[in-house]
Amino acid sequence: MGLVSGIVVYVVMWWVVFFTMLPIGVKTHADEGTESEAGHADSAPIRPYMWRKVLAASVIAAVLWGGYYWLQGSGLITLRPDFNRPD
């Protein structure tokens, strides 16, 4: 795997993990029983903890990418067909 393909795979994994983690731990004003401020949506989270989710997504994506890199390097999976391999 080249440098560019490795970066692309990591970025795709990061975004998938990040979007998966966004709804985790979100509490709205309705959940807390408080009034939302004027101009805010009722579904807006009180404390979204974005930096925690960014850090967690980075760590989880790095672990997943490491597993993918190991699998591809070991030859168990490949993205390129091997036409010279005997069946």
Contacts in CASP RR format, 6 or more apart in sequence:
PFRMAT RR
TARGET T0000
AUTHOR 0000-0000-0000
METHOD contacts of the structure
MODEL  1
MGLVSGIVVYVVMWWVVFFTMLPIGVKTHADEGTESEAGHADSAPIRPYM
WRKVLAASVIAAVLWGGYYWLQGSGLITLRPDFNRPD
1 9 0 8 1.000
1 69 0 8 1.000
1 72 0 8 1.000
1 73 0 8 1.000
6 65 0 8 1.000
6 69 0 8 1.000
9 65 0 8 1.000
9 68 0 8 1.000
10 61 0 8 1.000
10 62 0 8 1.000
10 65 0 8 1.000
13 61 0 8 1.000
13 64 0 8 1.000
13 65 0 8 1.000
13 68 0 8 1.000
14 57 0 8 1.000
14 58 0 8 1.000
14 61 0 8 1.000
17 57 0 8 1.000
17 60 0 8 1.000
17 61 0 8 1.000
17 64 0 8 1.000
18 53 0 8 1.000
18 54 0 8 1.000
18 57 0 8 1.000
18 61 0 8 1.000
21 53 0 8 1.000
21 56 0 8 1.000
21 57 0 8 1.000
22 53 0 8 1.000
24 53 0 8 1.000
25 49 0 8 1.000
26 45 0 8 1.000
26 48 0 8 1.000
27 45 0 8 1.000
27 46 0 8 1.000
27 47 0 8 1.000
28 36 0 8 1.000
28 42 0 8 1.000
28 43 0 8 1.000
28 44 0 8 1.000
28 45 0 8 1.000
28 46 0 8 1.000
29 35 0 8 1.000
29 36 0 8 1.000
29 40 0 8 1.000
29 42 0 8 1.000
29 44 0 8 1.000
29 46 0 8 1.000
30 42 0 8 1.000
32 46 0 8 1.000
34 46 0 8 1.000
36 42 0 8 1.000
36 44 0 8 1.000
71 77 0 8 1.000
72 78 0 8 1.000
72 79 0 8 1.000
END
